[in-house]
Amino acid sequence: MKKRIVLHFPPKLIDKPITYHLVKDYNLVFNILQARIMPNEEGLMVIELSGGNKDYKNGLKFIREQGINVQTLKKDVRRNEARCTHCGVCVAICPTGALYTDPKTMKVIFDSSKCIACELCVPACPPRAMEVKF
């Protein structure tokens, strides 16, 4: 099992070894895609988490028991189709290829499975069609 998730840490948990326990106790592998962690503030971490199905479920249970809010990344990154003009500005800035142009239609395609929520597309988009919400 492999999924990208967003973790919202309460300020009291910023200094706890949560990811250490995911690796050691639940045999999970994680890749940090984005992190914003500051003292005395809510922390935010976007990670790709993978491992066996049972280990994954138990690891998520552990995270939630610690008081960490867990969301899947797909719910957080969106493109407002009504606003998108398919200008392609976002395509040039996307480091993962999550935004690309269909050569037949010349429309911009958004593949959320490739998105790492780096947010580079948000300020680059002239009509503000890209929305990243955590």
Order of alpha helices (4+ residues) and beta strands (2+ residues): beta-alpha-beta-beta-alpha-beta-beta-alpha-beta-beta-alpha-beta
